[in-house]
Amino acid sequence: MPEGSMPDWENTFTSFSTALEEEYVQPFATMTSLFKQIPPERIGLNGEYDYYGLSKRVQAKLEALYQAEDIAQLKVRQRGAMIVLLGNVSNRTLLNQIVQVAMTFDGAVGVEYNGVNFVPPSINRPCPDLPFWRASHQFG
């Protein structure tokens, strides 16, 4: 640069901003493409984004497959892509069938049923005076 002349700040700024864009903006642009699809465990009943979509889809399928009294005391929750079952069912065969149905859903990585109790169908409600058996396993 000749003596007494001012530096070309505009060119310096342009080259600096171009370097910043290449280093920070372009990687961010490619990263946002990762979030253009809804994760399978967050897809709702009608294909919309729903934080608890997986559990709602599983619950709807169980209601379609089983009689209301068979699953009336069963709650379906989710923790990320893990389906969590809580409540009462009449027997282990029914619980195994429910686990198999739940695992067919896109986005399900496993089923926890630590909180499921086996209660005879005639009383299918928690009763402290009657013995019950507690399932304490994880499938997935």
N, C-alpha and C positions, 0 to 999 in steps of 0.2 A: 504494500500500500504506500503510495507516495506521501511524502511529508505534508502535513497540513490538510489532508483529505480525511473525510469521515468514513468510518467503516460502512459497508453496505448491510445495514441491519435487516433490511427486508429479505435479502437472500439468505442471510444467516438464520433468521427466524423460520423461513420456509424450509430450509434443509433440516433444521432441528425438529420442526413439527412433522416432517415426513419421516424422520427416523423414529420419532415417538409413535407415529401411527403404525409403522411396520412392526415395532416391538410390542405394542400393547393393544392397539385397536383390532388389528387383523386376527390375532389369536382369540380375542374375545368374540369376534364375529363367528368364528368357527365353533366356539364353545356354545353359543346360543343355539346352534342347530341341534345340539343334543337334547334340547328341551322343547322341541317342536312337537313331539309325540307324548301322549299321556302314558305314564308308566302303567303296565297292565293291572297292577294292584290298586290303582286309583281310578279305573274306569267304572263309571256308574251303571245303573240299570239300563239307561238309554244311550250309552256311549259317551256321555258327558264326563267332565272331570268331577270326581267325588272322592274326597279324602278317605272315606270308608266304603268305597265302591265294591271292593272284593267281598267284604262281609255281607253287604246288601245283596249282591248277586248270589252268594252261597245260600243265604236265608231264603231268598225267593225260590231257588231251585228246590230246597228242602221242603218248603211249603207246597210246592207242586207235586213232589214225589210221595210225601208221607201224609198220613191223616193228622189233623190238627192236634189230637190228644197225644200222639206219639212224640211230638216235638214242642208241645206247649210250654214245657218247663226248661227248654234248651235255649240258651242265648248264643248267638254267633257274633264274635267280635274279631277285630284284627289288630295286629301290631306289625306295621310295615307289610311285608308280604306273607306273614305268618297268620294263619287262621287260628283263633282261640275259641274253644267251646267251653261253656260254663252251664251248670244246671243239672237237671235230672233226665235220665232216659231209663227205659224199662229193662234193658239187658245189653250185654256186650255185643251181641250180633247186630243190633240196631246201631250201636255206636260205631262198629267197624264199617257198616254200610255208609253211615254219614261221613266218616273219614274218607272213604273211597270216593264219594261224590265230591267232597270238598277239594280233594287233590286233583280233580279233573279241570279245575278252573285255571285259565291263563293268569299268571301272576302269583299263584299260590306256591310257596316253597315248602310248606309243612303245615301240620295241624297239631296244636297242643290241646290236650283234653285232661289236664291235671285237675280241673275243677268240675269234672262230671261225676255225678253219683248215680248208682244203679238203685232205682226204687221201683217196687212192683207197680204195674199199671193201675191197679185198683185204687191206689192212694197217691200216685205220682206227684207227691209234694214232700218237702222235707219234714220229717217228724223225729224229734229227738228221742222218743221212746222206742222206736223200731231200729233194728240193726240195718245198716246199709254198707255197701262196699264201694270203695272209692277207687276210681281209675287214676293212676299216676304215671302216665307214660307220655312220650312224645313220638309222633310219627312223622317222618319226612325225609 
